[in-house]
Amino acid sequence: MNAGAIGFVPTMGALHAGHAALIRRARVDCAHVVVSIFVNPLQFGPGEDFERYPRTMEADVALLEKLGVDAIFSPQTLEMYPQPPQVRVDAGDPGRWLEGERRPEHFAGVAAVVLKLLHIVQPQRAYFGRKDAQQLAVITRIVADLNEPVEIVAVPTVRDFDGLALSSRNASLTSGQRRDAVRLPRALNALAQALAGKKLDIPSAISASAREVAPLRLDYLAVVDPSDFRPLDHVAQGASLLAVGAAYAGTVRLIDNVDILIP
Ligand code: PAF
């Protein structure tokens, strides 16, 4: 443990066991742990779920007290954005594809708020879940390119009993949608297994796995290099890649990813 080190876990609240895993890891590594709760309007596009995003402040604070965090930073929107921001942070290549194509301002909004939070909290380490793998790639690249004095720590995805990745948005699923939601990680596992089994033609492996997603509405399945997130058509042997996907259960957008190790 670094004497005096501050570990920072940025969140949008509606905390669950995935956030608890980030906080526990920060507590192991750092002397002090700061958690922010801020639903950042900049990263939601028009028609997205900013208004509907779950807000559970009382339960969040109770959990954070139980986890023994040292400080909670929960600013108002006007404190974070006292004037409409004019400087836009380009999320670079990792933000260009997939989520970046479908949610054009999303990663610029994430990048702006994460940089602001890092500058306010000034941690030595900041913790992000692998569940949001493209966000992790964007932030890792921005921190490297801008020489931000912080180490980004990636923490494994926490999954429910059936394999569904924990997410604050899962709270908005009906019981039927919750039952179906596991189809996304199943399709991603099928894709990863097909490719690890030396099926090196990605488009046909994706078409076969896409059939597993119904009754969810598939947005995309893709195979990417985790550092730049450009979708690949063909993989080299020995590559370490990610199967990534997004699908809708009703209006709830689910995203997930699974590691692929090509032998
Ligand atoms: O992953 C999230 O919860 C958010 O995108 C983050 C990193 C807290 C920025 O608002």
Residues whose N, C-alpha, C, O or C-beta is under 5 A from the ligand:
A	BS01	PAF	P10 T11 M12 F38 N40 V110 V113
